[in-house]
Amino acid sequence: INSIGDDNCRPAYKDALRAALAAHEGELCEDCKRRMNDNPLRVLDCKHEDPSLLESLPKSADYLCTDCEDHFHRLLSTLDALKIPYRLNHRLVRGLDYYTKTVFEVISEDLGAQNALLGGGRYDYLVRHLGGPATPAVGWGLGLERLTSVLTARYPELTGSLAIPLAYIVHSETATAVAFELRRTLAGAGWVLDLDMRQDGFGKQLARASKRGARMALILGEDEIAAGTCAVKDLTSGSQLTVALADVAACLASAVQK
């Protein structure tokens, strides 16, 4: 994972990168000599350059503006809270102008040298570049064959069908970290569930839960977070009860047995 900043701070980083590359122009491949002026970030992911040279170049993290730096620190803190392992890679970049701030790759230990499953980042400028309004976005590309290979090896019981979730997690923005942790815990115990990412009001989220066919909704708002609880709503009967977060799995198990 890395951050390449935005239009406020990336120009200064590109200038620093061009200046550093100019001192080594004679050592660069022909493609990078061209990229050096047009798109210097692409030099950082060139497979033909000396790794020690690339490591010596300026790092985007040292040029982030306050907003981009705060955003990156919040993201890393969220990953830490969710216990998702990551590695900072200052050479991880994207050369397309619609990328902003976060860039990432997901890799697997099951794939050998060609270990990248997917790569992408924030696309905050993409819609604007296409003539639309400023729209926050994220996107990625993935290798389906690689992903299928890893999933088949690790989870042979998968059928390939999209399972209807037993439970659908509905949450407020302030409950995001707890919602992710609850999903991780329940999924790790074998429960099939969805987590709503739009955060546009509980009513709309509950409507999407019903549309997905979920049997239960797990509701996390500010009151629940403060109390360490979760509201569990039966979407068929409409009944609702509040349980401790540690008891949600048992509550789901009880619902399945009824």
Buried (B, 14 or more C-beta within 10 A) or exposed (E): BBBBBBEEBBEBBBEBBBEBBEEBEEEBEEEBBEBBEEBBBBBBBBEEBEEEBBEEBBBBBEBBBEEBBEBBEEBBEEBEEEEEEEEEBBBBBBBBEBBBBBBBBBEBEEBEEEBEBBBBBBBBBBBEEEEEEEEEEBEBEEBEEBBEBBBEEEEEEEEEEEEEBBBBBBBBEBBBBBBBBBBBBBEEEEBEBBBBEEBEEBEEBBEBBEEBEBBBBBBBBEEBBEEEBBBBBBBEEEEEEEBEBEEBBEBBEEBEEE
